Amino acid sequence: MNFAFTEDQRMVRDMVRRFAENEILPIAAETDRTSTFPKETLGHMADLGLMSMLVPDEAGGTGMGAVAYSLALMEIGRACMSHAVTTSVTNMVCETIYRFGTPGQIEKHIPRFTSGEYVAGAFALTESGAGSDAGSLKATAEQDGDGWILNGAKIFITSGSYAGVTLIAARSDKEAGKRGISVFLVEADNPGLRVGRKEEKMGQRGSDTVELILEDCRVGSDSILGQPGDGFRIMLSALDGGRIGIASNSCGLARAALETSAEYAKNRKQFGRPISSFQAIQFKLADMSTQLEAATLLTLRAAATKEAGRNYTQEASKAKLYSTEMVQRVTREAIQIHGGYGYVSEYPVERCMRDAMAVTLYEGTSEVQRIVISRGVLGAS
Ligand SMILES: Cc1cc2nc3c(=O)[nH]c(=O)nc-3n(C[C@H](O)[C@H](O)[C@H](O)COP(=O)(O)OP(=O)(O)OC[C@H]3O[C@@H](n4cnc5c(N)ncnc54)[C@H](O)[C@@H]3O)c2cc1C
């Protein structure tokens, strides 16, 4: 077992850390306060090759690999969760097009992620009546000549207003249950696709979360990803990788909360001495650090398993479950360490906790991860 990173992985991590500290962290609080989608910094991130990291160079991506990707997202999550979730969803979409796309689809879309022409990608599975039970989705895809006509509404779609291309899951065969779902690549300017309600969120407020409405949205036959009926399998497979992204973001956010809390504890004096001299505070920091380390190891193990080309569904679910629940505990303790100052927006831990509340919900709730993991334990997956 080798815990050392390669030279390339260290370089990516250090480069993203510098960028995140210099360009993302300074705008994180304002991004949250004003709910502004950070288009400009995302563009700079594309320039650094951070939007197609999981796609090999020869297919137009930047081919950095799953471990370097995880390290990069940890750095971005440490600076700002709105940037982090947008980046992870975009990379998930880009990689899914590469894995399941035709040569024509790959050639058309991947370079646009890499160049930043697509500021983001979006993944549209959830509907008002189909959340955890995504296989019950009702959006329809009807074959029409040499194309398809899509109708329905998707909700909670990350980057839905800004994505250059969105993966949209719709039912192409009403009789075939989950095997009747197909995925379509729909470009932003496709007639019949429009953005509906924009959600006002508790945290991650700079990320865009919107409803997408499909009204007789006509797409060509070359817009289907994979074969008709493959859609549910494709979306679930994409989410396996996505879960490593969310776990990585969560580790980054927890690190920010831990570092801020340690610094605060060293400087804040009560009873004539720094609160860091109280064992009650020291033990909180010790528990936060230990849990963060455990989550980081689970996450990097999932990434390394993926990079080695092995099945990583179980590893990804465990990493996502543990890291996302960990960051909620760690950010709550960060507020406790800050006392009353932790509860006001002048200090960043208040935002950290609000940002942490979303991660156990999307890309499969904690309960859904436990379903996946227990199937593995029981040999039923
Ligand atoms: C900020 C944000 C961004 C999002 N981005 C996207 C996106 O980009 N694309 C997209 O498609 N979706 C997105 N979503 C939607 C997200 O994936 C869903 O919210 C999630 O799948 C849960 O579905 P639901 O909200 O309908 O909750 P429900 O499925 O109604 O669940 C409610 C509760 O019941 C529990 N539950 C449900 N079924 C079971 C079960 N069988 N056993 C035990 N417990 C169960 C859940 O775990 C949860 O606690 C986003 C959501 C948020 C909040």
Ligand as a Chemical Component Dictionary entry (heavy atoms), coordinates in Angstrom:
data_LIG
# 
_chem_comp.id                   LIG 
_chem_comp.type                 NON-POLYMER 
_chem_comp.pdbx_formal_charge   0 
_chem_comp.three_letter_code    LIG 
# 
loop_
_chem_comp_atom.comp_id 
_chem_comp_atom.atom_id 
_chem_comp_atom.alt_atom_id 
_chem_comp_atom.type_symbol 
_chem_comp_atom.charge 
_chem_comp_atom.model_Cartn_x 
_chem_comp_atom.model_Cartn_y 
_chem_comp_atom.model_Cartn_z 
_chem_comp_atom.pdbx_ordinal 
LIG C1  C1  C 0 -28.640 22.064 -3.949  1  
LIG C2  C2  C 0 -29.174 20.903 -4.748  2  
LIG C3  C3  C 0 -28.645 20.628 -5.999  3  
LIG C4  C4  C 0 -29.147 19.551 -6.759  4  
LIG N1  N1  N 0 -28.644 19.322 -8.013  5  
LIG C5  C5  C 0 -29.213 18.366 -8.798  6  
LIG C6  C6  C 0 -28.796 18.176 -10.157 7  
LIG O1  O1  O 0 -27.873 18.847 -10.649 8  
LIG N2  N2  N 0 -29.439 17.242 -10.915 9  
LIG C7  C7  C 0 -30.443 16.487 -10.414 10 
LIG O2  O2  O 0 -30.977 15.661 -11.166 11 
LIG N3  N3  N 0 -30.859 16.619 -9.132  12 
LIG C8  C8  C 0 -30.286 17.542 -8.307  13 
LIG N4  N4  N 0 -30.705 17.714 -7.017  14 
LIG C9  C9  C 0 -31.802 16.899 -6.520  15 
LIG C10 C10 C 0 -31.335 15.845 -5.526  16 
LIG O3  O3  O 0 -30.591 14.859 -6.185  17 
LIG C11 C11 C 0 -32.600 15.312 -4.820  18 
LIG O4  O4  O 0 -33.039 16.349 -3.955  19 
LIG C12 C12 C 0 -32.321 14.035 -4.061  20 
LIG O5  O5  O 0 -32.126 12.970 -4.964  21 
LIG C13 C13 C 0 -33.435 13.662 -3.087  22 
LIG O6  O6  O 0 -34.683 13.678 -3.714  23 
LIG P1  P1  P 0 -35.896 14.496 -3.027  24 
LIG O7  O7  O 0 -35.390 15.858 -2.713  25 
LIG O8  O8  O 0 -37.069 14.369 -3.910  26 
LIG O9  O9  O 0 -36.130 13.757 -1.647  27 
LIG P2  P2  P 0 -36.975 12.407 -1.430  28 
LIG O10 O10 O 0 -36.545 11.353 -2.354  29 
LIG O11 O11 O 0 -38.437 12.755 -1.393  30 
LIG O12 O12 O 0 -36.502 12.015 0.027   31 
LIG C14 C14 C 0 -37.018 12.600 1.225   32 
LIG C15 C15 C 0 -36.392 11.828 2.387   33 
LIG O13 O13 O 0 -36.809 10.446 2.339   34 
LIG C16 C16 C 0 -35.655 9.607  2.296   35 
LIG N5  N5  N 0 -35.946 8.435  1.477   36 
LIG C17 C17 C 0 -36.444 8.386  0.225   37 
LIG N6  N6  N 0 -36.525 7.124  -0.213  38 
LIG C18 C18 C 0 -36.047 6.345  0.782   39 
LIG C19 C19 C 0 -35.851 4.935  0.951   40 
LIG N7  N7  N 0 -36.152 4.052  -0.011  41 
LIG N8  N8  N 0 -35.343 4.483  2.130   42 
LIG C20 C20 C 0 -35.021 5.368  3.116   43 
LIG N9  N9  N 0 -35.172 6.692  3.017   44 
LIG C21 C21 C 0 -35.676 7.176  1.866   45 
LIG C22 C22 C 0 -34.568 10.472 1.700   46 
LIG O14 O14 O 0 -33.275 9.964  1.997   47 
LIG C23 C23 C 0 -34.853 11.810 2.344   48 
LIG O15 O15 O 0 -34.345 11.822 3.645   49 
LIG C24 C24 C 0 -30.178 18.749 -6.227  50 
LIG C25 C25 C 0 -30.689 19.023 -4.950  51 
LIG C26 C26 C 0 -30.191 20.081 -4.211  52 
LIG C27 C27 C 0 -30.769 20.343 -2.837  53 
# 
loop_
_chem_comp_bond.comp_id 
_chem_comp_bond.atom_id_1 
_chem_comp_bond.atom_id_2 
_chem_comp_bond.value_order 
_chem_comp_bond.pdbx_ordinal 
LIG C1  C2  SING 1  
LIG C2  C3  SING 2  
LIG C2  C26 DOUB 3  
LIG C3  C4  DOUB 4  
LIG C4  N1  SING 5  
LIG C4  C24 SING 6  
LIG N1  C5  DOUB 7  
LIG C5  C6  SING 8  
LIG C5  C8  SING 9  
LIG C6  O1  DOUB 10 
LIG C6  N2  SING 11 
LIG N2  C7  SING 12 
LIG C7  O2  DOUB 13 
LIG C7  N3  SING 14 
LIG N3  C8  DOUB 15 
LIG C8  N4  SING 16 
LIG N4  C9  SING 17 
LIG N4  C24 SING 18 
LIG C9  C10 SING 19 
LIG C10 O3  SING 20 
LIG C10 C11 SING 21 
LIG C11 O4  SING 22 
LIG C11 C12 SING 23 
LIG C12 O5  SING 24 
LIG C12 C13 SING 25 
LIG C13 O6  SING 26 
LIG O6  P1  SING 27 
LIG P1  O7  DOUB 28 
LIG P1  O8  SING 29 
LIG P1  O9  SING 30 
LIG O9  P2  SING 31 
LIG P2  O10 DOUB 32 
LIG P2  O11 SING 33 
LIG P2  O12 SING 34 
LIG O12 C14 SING 35 
LIG C14 C15 SING 36 
LIG C15 O13 SING 37 
LIG C15 C23 SING 38 
LIG O13 C16 SING 39 
LIG C16 N5  SING 40 
LIG C16 C22 SING 41 
LIG N5  C17 SING 42 
LIG N5  C21 SING 43 
LIG C17 N6  DOUB 44 
LIG N6  C18 SING 45 
LIG C18 C19 SING 46 
LIG C18 C21 DOUB 47 
LIG C19 N7  SING 48 
LIG C19 N8  DOUB 49 
LIG N8  C20 SING 50 
LIG C20 N9  DOUB 51 
LIG N9  C21 SING 52 
LIG C22 O14 SING 53 
LIG C22 C23 SING 54 
LIG C23 O15 SING 55 
LIG C24 C25 DOUB 56 
LIG C25 C26 SING 57 
LIG C26 C27 SING 58 
# 
